[in-house]
Amino acid sequence: SLVQIASTQNINDIFRMEKFKRVGSDGCVRMFNKRFDVPDAIPGSTVIVYYLPWSTDYILVGPDKVYVKPLDAVNNALRFDKPYRGTSSKNNKENHQ
């Protein structure tokens, strides 16, 4: 017989798949022809990746299941053009008067 699941249960937890992936020299793992930036990962190490087969922008990494976003290649290339120093706000004029 079929067991009824609770209506409040997240079905993503039921259908989530896992795969071991190697962290590249750029600190990213590749899935679905995309690169996902994995923070605090050692290049060359292997991490466990949890993913949903129908969602190519949603993966979780590591035993803590940390959500990582796809790498934006344009913003990543331009990150050194205008570095922000000091506070985390982008408008830093009030601090330099």
C-alpha angles and dihedrals in degrees: 000000000000119000116224114229122216115270090231096054116111107239091203088075090056098048099036113127128203135214136172112240132183118236110236126226089266093058094253137116121216122228132151090007089298134106119234118198110231111201119218093010121138112232110249094025124118121241132184114244124200116201144163114236093221097048118065096180099053121078133147122209134205134003090299090055096231114190113238127189129222112267114258101219095196096051090043091054093048097045093104097047096081110012116189116221130187115018122024094246116103094220102067099162096109090059094055102051 
